[in-house]
Amino acid sequence: MVVKPAFYPLTMNAEKDFAPLTPNIVRALNDKLYEKRKVAALEIEKLVREFVAQNNSNQIRHVIQILASEFALSQHPHSRKGGLIGLAACSIALGKDSGLYLKELIDPVLACFNDSDSRLRYYACEALYNIVKVARGAVLPHFNVLFDGLSKDIVTESNKFDLVAFVPLLRERIYSNNQYARQFIISWILVLESVPDINLLDYLPEILDGLFQILGDSSKEIRKTCEVVLGEFLKEIKKAPSNVKFAEMANILVIHCQVSDDSKMTMTWMREFIQLAGRVVLPYSSGILTAVLPCLSYDDRKKSTKEAASACNHSLMKLVTPEDDEDDEESQVSDTLAREDSQPKTQEDLDNSLNASQDSGGLSNISFFTPASSDRAQVILDLDGIVQVLGRHLNDSSTGMMTRIAVLKWLYHLYIKTPRKMFRHTDSLFPTLLKTLSDESDESPFWCKCPAGFTSLPSCQVILKDLEVLAEIASSPAGQSDTTGSCDNTSCRLELPVSASTKAGQPCVSSKSAADSTPSTPSTPSMNSYFHKFMINLLRRFSLERKLLDMRGAFIIRQLCLLLHAENIFHSMAEILLKEEDLKFASTMVQTLNTILLTSAELFQLRNQLKDLRTQESCDLFCCLYRSWCHNPVATVSLCFLTQNYHHAYDLIQKFGDLEVTVDFLIEVDKLVQLIESPIFTYLRLQLLDVENNPYLIKALYGLLMLLPQSQAFTLLSHRLRCVPNPELMRTVPDLKASPSSRCPASSSVDYGELLQHFDRVQRKHLEVRHQRASRADCSDRKMVL
């Protein structure tokens, strides 16, 4: 028996039916000579064309199936080569109809890409090229498998791939809007990134913009692949941050953070950039804040984006240091050290940094920022741009509450770290900060303890932060210079400490201005020019917005007393109210201040200072407050009770008979009686035991009792006065302890007669204004009747 060579499949498979392929075609396809296989391919092309003309798709599929299974996927190399050229011939014969059979044509060809024979892989590439050339656009749905088969073998195994020449082409094509083209580009980038010998990170600035645009594609699959690519790049950046061109990519991130509908990925990148690059990103701070701040008000549906934005905001804020307050000339001296700090950090340096969870359209109407200096961009803070962005968000009524709070935190931080430069912007920020006191963006309830109990106010988180900023402006030493800020008049430019002591024994006729005073004591720190401006504008806003005064007035003043020095605040407001032309507002404001003074825990030290009038400073403060308190008679009496000026309180009550006693007046007397029974006036009630040394205290209380109608307050005070002991029963061994007045030598400098005359003048003005108001009301009523 003659044994046929094993490489002749036709002999071994004689029983098989290869129809419609003829035996000659089958024999030629298995031949080792390329020319014979080519002849067979031409015959197959002719045969398939006939089937196309007959519209016989069954026979076409049968031919393709035979070429694939019996030849292209054969164990014999010559048979596989014949099958590959036969499949290419089928595609050429099919022409535009080849798209109907692409999967059957492509799959066996791609299977040959994994063959160990390089010659066979070459024939597979040639066959695939011919198939794709005919199918053209129809092949794009099969792009992924095609790309995996082609590029990985060609690129990853070659050391001659010209990345420098390829990147411009990639940069150009990456902006295509065609989904298939985008899928092709993304796949290419993913493969290049996976090749160890190719450092695509160096060229990332050239393709990052396009990648983020692809990230907004409508196809979920493309977006997913793009996220994988960006994630791989981010891993590479974290491994070698010193080799990353952060400055070249910062603006790209800023742009896409602003225009992206779902900025989770871009915000994650921004967070990593800030933490890795450090001060390198400072020139882009304003753009970063433009993108980050709105995200802070996102709800839980975008929780991850919100957390990433919060981390960005926190990390960026920490980059601002006192060295950013230096002038350009000064900063050059420390630039070398700054450059060391500005070098990108390694992953180890970030172990203790903030941890938080880690999402295009046209590029118009966005904030695009360019570094002020290319050679020193990494150490230049874009303060002007930052202030502009913060001011814009604070002025926008649609800005969310959390964003407003973040803006105010930024302003406070900047005034702490860069006060000199920030005061150049204070004139533009000041009106906005004052307006923010009326902010209504807060939603959750805030409980603020008031004399009458707990009163529900709108959430004051924004107000608290706003007051912190205003307090820092008013107290910062950087605001002392005349060059830093402008005030509308001379009085605004004065330092305003509590009036310094007058000469011993000199009557206190009026409070001296700060300009004439000696330096204030450590317990009463000086305020700068903006302090007085702040007080004036705050009272003006209270006057124009009575709702603000009613709802938040006490809260604002109490918080300011914590943030600043309470004595300065009361001294300044008293001086301003002394010149107030709206007497009704002045009376209301004095009543508010008096209630705060007598009831707030924040004012404990100030009450103690006024209680004994032991120093000349306390006497000066009393005189200053008294002159404004005269706008409200009952408040004036309570101030005298607080300062233990019982004789003067009695003199004042004697004059109440000449005043117009209204229902509101009696209500205030009623409240004063309630206060006398409170812990604040414990010392006053105890002094009722010392009848001989406090006769005018008893007379003053009886005077209040006589003013009151028969009411609950009347009964309360009457019961208290019944408890006053008989002086004869209380008399013991001559008491060597001095009376309260003798314990307060400084109080002898107070000219009580002049203060009483001032009270009369102020009350006459109030009486005239009330009569004028009543006359106008009568005239108006008569006109309506007529």
Salt bridges, closest charged atoms under 4 A:
ASP31 OD2 - LYS36 NZ 3.77
GLU45 OE2 - ARG49 NH2 2.76
GLU70 OE1 - LYS16 NZ 2.85
GLU104 OE2 - ARG61 NH1 2.57
ASP107 OD2 - LYS103 NZ 3.05
ASP115 OD2 - ARG80 NH2 2.95
ASP148 OD1 - LYS152 NZ 3.80
GLU206 OE1 - ARG171 NH1 2.06
ASP209 OD1 - HIS256 NE2 2.47
ASP217 OD2 - ARG182 NH1 2.64
GLU232 OE2 - LYS235 NZ 3.73
GLU272 OE2 - LYS238 NZ 3.62
GLU272 OE2 - ARG271 NH2 2.65
ASP299 OD2 - ARG301 NH2 2.56
GLU323 OE2 - ARG279 NH2 3.07
ASP324 OD1 - ARG279 NH2 2.77
ASP325 OD2 - ARG420 NE 3.82
ASP327 OD1 - ARG424 NH2 3.36
GLU330 OE1 - ARG420 NH2 3.27
ASP335 OD2 - ARG339 NE 3.06
ASP335 OD2 - ARG376 NE 3.28
ASP384 OD1 - HIS425 NE2 2.94
ASP427 OD1 - LYS533 NZ 3.61
ASP439 OD1 - ARG404 NH1 3.21
GLU468 OE1 - LYS465 NZ 3.84
GLU545 OE2 - ARG541 NH1 2.58
GLU575 OE2 - HIS571 ND1 3.80
ASP582 OD2 - ARG546 NH2 3.41
GLU602 OE1 - ARG558 NE 3.33
ASP612 OD2 - ARG614 NE 3.31
ASP651 OD2 - HIS647 ND1 3.24
GLU660 OE1 - ARG770 NE 3.06
GLU677 OE1 - ARG720 NH2 2.75
GLU692 OE2 - ARG731 NH2 2.84
GLU728 OE1 - ARG731 NH1 3.38
GLU754 OE1 - ARG627 NH2 2.45
GLU754 OE2 - ARG761 NH2 3.73
ASP760 OD2 - LYS655 NZ 3.12
